[in-house]
């Protein structure tokens, strides 16, 4: 039974792989050539939205909602501390924030 499942999964993966490579490739725009290597623009500008008004949790709330293994970028300015989830930054890449009156940009 296990062998049949493994073989069936392999066949299914091959079919999916074949069909996903049969379409026309997206035409990416060459934006620069550096040392002979072409650099492509694959997304339009501003296609990945920044987080502009981040919402924060208290330490107790974060303990309930976040995994102990969740990586963060930590920041402390004066007496204020922040932790920005890298799992969220994977989808947004930039957080524009203020710590006190200091504007910051957290990038990933």
VMD Tcl script that builds the backbone (N, CA, C; Angstrom):
set m [mol new atoms 324]
animate dup $m
set s [atomselect $m all]
$s set {name element resname resid chain x y z} {
  {N N UNK 1 A 0.825 -1.199 0.000}
  {CA C UNK 1 A 0.000 0.000 0.000}
  {C C UNK 1 A 0.865 1.258 0.000}
  {N N UNK 2 A 1.898 1.265 0.870}
  {CA C UNK 2 A 2.769 2.431 0.957}
  {C C UNK 2 A 3.496 2.652 -0.369}
  {N N UNK 3 A 3.953 1.552 -0.990}
  {CA C UNK 3 A 4.656 1.654 -2.272}
  {C C UNK 3 A 3.732 2.219 -3.353}
  {N N UNK 4 A 2.477 1.765 -3.385}
  {CA C UNK 4 A 1.506 2.264 -4.359}
  {C C UNK 4 A 1.280 3.758 -4.160}
  {N N UNK 5 A 1.179 4.195 -2.919}
  {CA C UNK 5 A 0.978 5.613 -2.618}
  {C C UNK 5 A 2.173 6.441 -3.078}
  {N N UNK 6 A 3.376 5.947 -2.836}
  {CA C UNK 6 A 4.580 6.671 -3.253}
  {C C UNK 6 A 4.650 6.765 -4.772}
  {N N UNK 7 A 4.367 5.660 -5.470}
  {CA C UNK 7 A 4.399 5.669 -6.943}
  {C C UNK 7 A 3.322 6.596 -7.485}
  {N N UNK 8 A 2.107 6.535 -6.922}
  {CA C UNK 8 A 1.016 7.407 -7.373}
  {C C UNK 8 A 1.361 8.875 -7.158}
  {N N UNK 9 A 1.953 9.177 -6.017}
  {CA C UNK 9 A 2.355 10.557 -5.731}
  {C C UNK 9 A 3.404 11.027 -6.731}
  {N N UNK 10 A 4.365 10.172 -7.051}
  {CA C UNK 10 A 5.396 10.524 -8.035}
  {C C UNK 10 A 4.808 10.792 -9.402}
  {N N UNK 11 A 3.865 9.955 -9.832}
  {CA C UNK 11 A 3.218 10.153 -11.138}
  {C C UNK 11 A 2.441 11.461 -11.137}
  {N N UNK 12 A 1.689 11.717 -10.078}
  {CA C UNK 12 A 0.915 12.957 -9.977}
  {C C UNK 12 A 1.820 14.179 -10.013}
  {N N UNK 13 A 2.936 14.135 -9.295}
  {CA C UNK 13 A 3.878 15.258 -9.299}
  {C C UNK 13 A 4.451 15.477 -10.700}
  {N N UNK 14 A 4.730 14.404 -11.427}
  {CA C UNK 14 A 5.258 14.527 -12.789}
  {C C UNK 14 A 4.242 15.183 -13.705}
  {N N UNK 15 A 2.974 14.783 -13.583}
  {CA C UNK 15 A 1.920 15.369 -14.416}
  {C C UNK 15 A 1.766 16.853 -14.109}
  {N N UNK 16 A 1.724 17.202 -12.826}
  {CA C UNK 16 A 1.587 18.610 -12.436}
  {C C UNK 16 A 2.778 19.412 -12.936}
  {N N UNK 17 A 3.969 18.888 -12.772}
  {CA C UNK 17 A 5.175 19.580 -13.220}
  {C C UNK 17 A 5.147 19.805 -14.723}
  {N N UNK 18 A 4.728 18.801 -15.483}
  {CA C UNK 18 A 4.673 18.919 -16.942}
  {C C UNK 18 A 3.696 20.011 -17.354}
  {N N UNK 19 A 2.502 19.998 -16.764}
  {CA C UNK 19 A 1.479 20.965 -17.156}
  {C C UNK 19 A 1.822 22.389 -16.739}
  {N N UNK 20 A 2.501 22.567 -15.620}
  {CA C UNK 20 A 2.835 23.929 -15.195}
  {C C UNK 20 A 3.960 24.521 -16.021}
  {N N UNK 21 A 4.741 23.696 -16.712}
  {CA C UNK 21 A 5.830 24.227 -17.534}
  {C C UNK 21 A 5.427 24.400 -18.984}
  {N N UNK 22 A 4.193 24.051 -19.354}
  {CA C UNK 22 A 3.776 24.120 -20.743}
  {C C UNK 22 A 3.248 25.486 -21.151}
  {N N UNK 23 A 2.856 26.317 -20.201}
  {CA C UNK 23 A 2.359 27.646 -20.534}
  {C C UNK 23 A 3.490 28.556 -20.971}
  {N N UNK 24 A 3.128 29.670 -21.559}
  {CA C UNK 24 A 4.126 30.649 -21.970}
  {C C UNK 24 A 4.738 31.290 -20.730}
  {N N UNK 25 A 6.050 31.423 -20.680}
  {CA C UNK 25 A 6.653 32.091 -19.522}
  {C C UNK 25 A 6.280 33.567 -19.501}
  {N N UNK 26 A 6.137 34.095 -18.312}
  {CA C UNK 26 A 5.845 35.523 -18.175}
  {C C UNK 26 A 7.022 36.324 -18.719}
  {N N UNK 27 A 6.721 37.404 -19.390}
  {CA C UNK 27 A 7.764 38.258 -19.945}
  {C C UNK 27 A 8.191 39.262 -18.887}
  {N N UNK 28 A 9.355 39.055 -18.342}
  {CA C UNK 28 A 9.894 39.967 -17.339}
  {C C UNK 28 A 10.752 41.008 -18.050}
  {N N UNK 29 A 10.701 42.215 -17.565}
  {CA C UNK 29 A 11.430 43.330 -18.156}
  {C C UNK 29 A 12.865 43.359 -17.629}
  {N N UNK 30 A 13.826 43.407 -18.554}
  {CA C UNK 30 A 15.229 43.558 -18.160}
  {C C UNK 30 A 15.431 45.020 -17.766}
  {N N UNK 31 A 15.846 45.256 -16.525}
  {CA C UNK 31 A 16.007 46.629 -16.043}
  {C C UNK 31 A 17.465 47.050 -15.949}
  {N N UNK 32 A 18.379 46.077 -15.980}
  {CA C UNK 32 A 19.805 46.406 -15.915}
  {C C UNK 32 A 20.608 45.169 -16.299}
  {N N UNK 33 A 21.851 45.413 -16.683}
  {CA C UNK 33 A 22.800 44.330 -16.918}
  {C C UNK 33 A 24.029 44.638 -16.075}
  {N N UNK 34 A 24.361 43.717 -15.173}
  {CA C UNK 34 A 25.494 43.913 -14.267}
  {C C UNK 34 A 26.469 42.763 -14.481}
  {N N UNK 35 A 27.683 43.101 -14.896}
  {CA C UNK 35 A 28.709 42.090 -15.178}
  {C C UNK 35 A 28.187 41.008 -16.115}
  {N N UNK 36 A 27.391 41.410 -17.097}
  {CA C UNK 36 A 26.864 40.475 -18.083}
  {C C UNK 36 A 25.608 39.740 -17.652}
  {N N UNK 37 A 25.187 39.903 -16.411}
  {CA C UNK 37 A 23.984 39.232 -15.911}
  {C C UNK 37 A 22.796 40.178 -15.989}
  {N N UNK 38 A 21.704 39.701 -16.600}
  {CA C UNK 38 A 20.505 40.520 -16.719}
  {C C UNK 38 A 19.741 40.548 -15.398}
  {N N UNK 39 A 19.269 41.715 -15.026}
  {CA C UNK 39 A 18.437 41.898 -13.837}
  {C C UNK 39 A 17.017 42.156 -14.335}
  {N N UNK 40 A 16.056 41.409 -13.815}
  {CA C UNK 40 A 14.679 41.482 -14.285}
  {C C UNK 40 A 13.763 42.127 -13.257}
  {N N UNK 41 A 12.777 42.854 -13.746}
  {CA C UNK 41 A 11.691 43.342 -12.896}
  {C C UNK 41 A 10.555 42.346 -13.054}
  {N N UNK 42 A 10.226 41.627 -11.992}
  {CA C UNK 42 A 9.194 40.606 -12.078}
  {C C UNK 42 A 7.872 41.048 -11.460}
  {N N UNK 43 A 7.899 42.086 -10.657}
  {CA C UNK 43 A 6.686 42.634 -10.067}
  {C C UNK 43 A 6.627 44.125 -10.362}
  {N N UNK 44 A 5.425 44.650 -10.554}
  {CA C UNK 44 A 5.320 46.099 -10.726}
  {C C UNK 44 A 5.673 46.817 -9.423}
  {N N UNK 45 A 6.106 48.078 -9.519}
  {CA C UNK 45 A 6.409 48.842 -8.304}
  {C C UNK 45 A 5.207 48.852 -7.351}
  {N N UNK 46 A 5.487 48.803 -6.076}
  {CA C UNK 46 A 4.473 48.849 -5.014}
  {C C UNK 46 A 3.526 47.652 -5.020}
  {N N UNK 47 A 3.927 46.539 -5.651}
  {CA C UNK 47 A 3.060 45.364 -5.696}
  {C C UNK 47 A 3.042 44.610 -4.368}
  {N N UNK 48 A 4.062 44.799 -3.537}
  {CA C UNK 48 A 4.092 44.194 -2.203}
  {C C UNK 48 A 3.827 45.321 -1.212}
  {N N UNK 49 A 2.642 45.331 -0.591}
  {CA C UNK 49 A 2.288 46.471 0.255}
  {C C UNK 49 A 3.080 46.507 1.561}
  {N N UNK 50 A 3.525 47.690 1.922}
  {CA C UNK 50 A 4.182 47.898 3.218}
  {C C UNK 50 A 3.122 47.918 4.310}
  {N N UNK 51 A 3.526 47.594 5.521}
  {CA C UNK 51 A 2.655 47.777 6.685}
  {C C UNK 51 A 2.888 49.206 7.153}
  {N N UNK 52 A 1.847 50.034 7.092}
  {CA C UNK 52 A 2.009 51.458 7.392}
  {C C UNK 52 A 1.522 51.842 8.785}
  {N N UNK 53 A 0.634 51.063 9.346}
  {CA C UNK 53 A 0.140 51.331 10.696}
  {C C UNK 53 A 0.127 50.010 11.465}
  {N N UNK 54 A 1.299 49.559 11.900}
  {CA C UNK 54 A 1.361 48.252 12.558}
  {C C UNK 54 A 0.561 48.233 13.855}
  {N N UNK 55 A -0.041 47.093 14.106}
  {CA C UNK 55 A -0.774 46.864 15.349}
  {C C UNK 55 A 0.083 45.947 16.217}
  {N N UNK 56 A 0.202 46.246 17.485}
  {CA C UNK 56 A 1.050 45.479 18.383}
  {C C UNK 56 A 0.224 44.804 19.464}
  {N N UNK 57 A 0.767 43.706 19.964}
  {CA C UNK 57 A 0.156 42.958 21.054}
  {C C UNK 57 A 0.949 43.192 22.326}
  {N N UNK 58 A 0.277 43.049 23.455}
  {CA C UNK 58 A 1.015 43.061 24.724}
  {C C UNK 58 A 1.823 41.769 24.798}
  {N N UNK 59 A 2.775 41.718 25.705}
  {CA C UNK 59 A 3.575 40.507 25.868}
  {C C UNK 59 A 2.716 39.283 26.154}
  {N N UNK 60 A 1.702 39.437 27.025}
  {CA C UNK 60 A 0.823 38.311 27.353}
  {C C UNK 60 A 0.016 37.858 26.145}
  {N N UNK 61 A -0.515 38.815 25.364}
  {CA C UNK 61 A -1.271 38.454 24.162}
  {C C UNK 61 A -0.370 37.781 23.133}
  {N N UNK 62 A 0.851 38.287 22.981}
  {CA C UNK 62 A 1.795 37.694 22.028}
  {C C UNK 62 A 2.135 36.261 22.423}
  {N N UNK 63 A 2.277 35.998 23.728}
  {CA C UNK 63 A 2.550 34.631 24.193}
  {C C UNK 63 A 1.454 33.665 23.757}
  {N N UNK 64 A 0.212 34.141 23.733}
  {CA C UNK 64 A -0.920 33.288 23.348}
  {C C UNK 64 A -0.996 33.077 21.836}
  {N N UNK 65 A -0.583 34.079 21.040}
  {CA C UNK 65 A -0.799 34.027 19.594}
  {C C UNK 65 A 0.434 33.665 18.782}
  {N N UNK 66 A 1.607 33.831 19.329}
  {CA C UNK 66 A 2.834 33.589 18.563}
  {C C UNK 66 A 3.522 32.319 19.042}
  {N N UNK 67 A 4.177 31.654 18.108}
  {CA C UNK 67 A 4.965 30.469 18.435}
  {C C UNK 67 A 6.278 30.892 19.083}
  {N N UNK 68 A 6.800 30.060 19.967}
  {CA C UNK 68 A 8.106 30.343 20.574}
  {C C UNK 68 A 9.211 30.351 19.526}
  {N N UNK 69 A 8.989 29.662 18.406}
  {CA C UNK 69 A 9.991 29.582 17.342}
  {C C UNK 69 A 9.855 30.709 16.312}
  {N N UNK 70 A 8.855 31.569 16.456}
  {CA C UNK 70 A 8.633 32.621 15.463}
  {C C UNK 70 A 9.761 33.649 15.524}
  {N N UNK 71 A 10.504 33.819 14.425}
  {CA C UNK 71 A 11.599 34.790 14.432}
  {C C UNK 71 A 11.064 36.221 14.345}
  {N N UNK 72 A 11.758 37.133 14.997}
  {CA C UNK 72 A 11.356 38.540 14.988}
  {C C UNK 72 A 12.583 39.426 14.807}
  {N N UNK 73 A 12.340 40.636 14.346}
  {CA C UNK 73 A 13.339 41.701 14.414}
  {C C UNK 73 A 12.950 42.526 15.631}
  {N N UNK 74 A 13.864 42.651 16.572}
  {CA C UNK 74 A 13.586 43.373 17.815}
  {C C UNK 74 A 14.249 44.741 17.771}
  {N N UNK 75 A 13.574 45.716 18.367}
  {CA C UNK 75 A 14.063 47.090 18.360}
  {C C UNK 75 A 13.715 47.732 19.697}
  {N N UNK 76 A 14.659 48.479 20.236}
  {CA C UNK 76 A 14.387 49.254 21.447}
  {C C UNK 76 A 14.975 50.646 21.230}
  {N N UNK 77 A 14.137 51.649 21.398}
  {CA C UNK 77 A 14.587 53.039 21.357}
  {C C UNK 77 A 14.078 53.679 22.637}
  {N N UNK 78 A 15.009 54.170 23.444}
  {CA C UNK 78 A 14.616 54.713 24.742}
  {C C UNK 78 A 13.959 53.613 25.556}
  {N N UNK 79 A 12.798 53.889 26.085}
  {CA C UNK 79 A 12.083 52.896 26.879}
  {C C UNK 79 A 11.085 52.075 26.090}
  {N N UNK 80 A 10.963 52.318 24.778}
  {CA C UNK 80 A 9.990 51.580 23.969}
  {C C UNK 80 A 10.663 50.442 23.219}
  {N N UNK 81 A 9.997 49.296 23.229}
  {CA C UNK 81 A 10.510 48.121 22.516}
  {C C UNK 81 A 9.447 47.621 21.547}
  {N N UNK 82 A 9.905 47.067 20.442}
  {CA C UNK 82 A 9.021 46.495 19.428}
  {C C UNK 82 A 9.606 45.162 18.975}
  {N N UNK 83 A 8.739 44.271 18.519}
  {CA C UNK 83 A 9.162 43.028 17.872}
  {C C UNK 83 A 8.323 42.884 16.608}
  {N N UNK 84 A 8.985 42.748 15.476}
  {CA C UNK 84 A 8.328 42.626 14.177}
  {C C UNK 84 A 8.504 41.193 13.685}
  {N N UNK 85 A 7.393 40.500 13.472}
  {CA C UNK 85 A 7.423 39.097 13.062}
  {C C UNK 85 A 7.985 38.956 11.649}
  {N N UNK 86 A 9.002 38.116 11.506}
  {CA C UNK 86 A 9.543 37.862 10.168}
  {C C UNK 86 A 8.556 37.081 9.323}
  {N N UNK 87 A 7.672 36.325 9.957}
  {CA C UNK 87 A 6.652 35.617 9.188}
  {C C UNK 87 A 5.707 36.612 8.530}
  {N N UNK 88 A 5.412 37.728 9.199}
  {CA C UNK 88 A 4.602 38.779 8.580}
  {C C UNK 88 A 5.415 39.547 7.542}
  {N N UNK 89 A 6.682 39.803 7.860}
  {CA C UNK 89 A 7.530 40.544 6.921}
  {C C UNK 89 A 7.810 39.748 5.649}
  {N N UNK 90 A 7.709 38.427 5.694}
  {CA C UNK 90 A 7.845 37.632 4.470}
  {C C UNK 90 A 6.808 38.050 3.436}
  {N N UNK 91 A 5.654 38.535 3.897}
  {CA C UNK 91 A 4.570 38.913 2.990}
  {C C UNK 91 A 4.525 40.408 2.697}
  {N N UNK 92 A 5.167 41.208 3.501}
  {CA C UNK 92 A 5.086 42.665 3.329}
  {C C UNK 92 A 6.439 43.323 3.091}
  {N N UNK 93 A 7.484 42.784 3.627}
  {CA C UNK 93 A 8.870 43.215 3.443}
  {C C UNK 93 A 9.250 44.527 4.114}
  {N N UNK 94 A 8.310 45.429 4.329}
  {CA C UNK 94 A 8.625 46.718 4.962}
  {C C UNK 94 A 7.535 47.077 5.966}
  {N N UNK 95 A 7.963 47.586 7.112}
  {CA C UNK 95 A 7.044 48.188 8.080}
  {C C UNK 95 A 7.507 49.625 8.280}
  {N N UNK 96 A 6.615 50.568 8.058}
  {CA C UNK 96 A 6.879 51.972 8.367}
  {C C UNK 96 A 6.228 52.242 9.720}
  {N N UNK 97 A 7.010 52.733 10.660}
  {CA C UNK 97 A 6.509 52.865 12.023}
  {C C UNK 97 A 7.148 54.081 12.688}
  {N N UNK 98 A 6.640 54.423 13.842}
  {CA C UNK 98 A 7.238 55.431 14.716}
  {C C UNK 98 A 7.481 54.773 16.060}
  {N N UNK 99 A 8.646 54.996 16.622}
  {CA C UNK 99 A 8.913 54.607 18.003}
  {C C UNK 99 A 9.104 55.925 18.731}
  {N N UNK 100 A 8.114 56.259 19.555}
  {CA C UNK 100 A 8.077 57.609 20.109}
  {C C UNK 100 A 7.857 58.568 18.945}
  {N N UNK 101 A 8.748 59.527 18.797}
  {CA C UNK 101 A 8.659 60.462 17.671}
  {C C UNK 101 A 9.666 60.137 16.575}
  {N N UNK 102 A 10.342 59.000 16.693}
  {CA C UNK 102 A 11.371 58.620 15.726}
  {C C UNK 102 A 10.771 57.749 14.626}
  {N N UNK 103 A 10.782 58.228 13.371}
  {CA C UNK 103 A 10.286 57.383 12.281}
  {C C UNK 103 A 11.311 56.291 11.960}
  {N N UNK 104 A 10.819 55.080 11.715}
  {CA C UNK 104 A 11.707 53.973 11.359}
  {C C UNK 104 A 11.113 53.198 10.186}
  {N N UNK 105 A 11.965 52.495 9.480}
  {CA C UNK 105 A 11.546 51.545 8.448}
  {C C UNK 105 A 12.221 50.219 8.770}
  {N N UNK 106 A 11.421 49.193 8.980}
  {CA C UNK 106 A 11.935 47.845 9.220}
  {C C UNK 106 A 11.816 47.114 7.895}
  {N N UNK 107 A 12.931 46.627 7.382}
  {CA C UNK 107 A 12.902 45.967 6.072}
  {C C UNK 107 A 13.386 44.534 6.196}
  {N N UNK 108 A 12.874 43.693 5.303}
  {CA C UNK 108 A 13.246 42.280 5.305}
  {C C UNK 108 A 13.315 41.787 3.890}
}
mol reanalyze $m
mol bondsrecalc $m
mol representation Tube
mol addrep $m
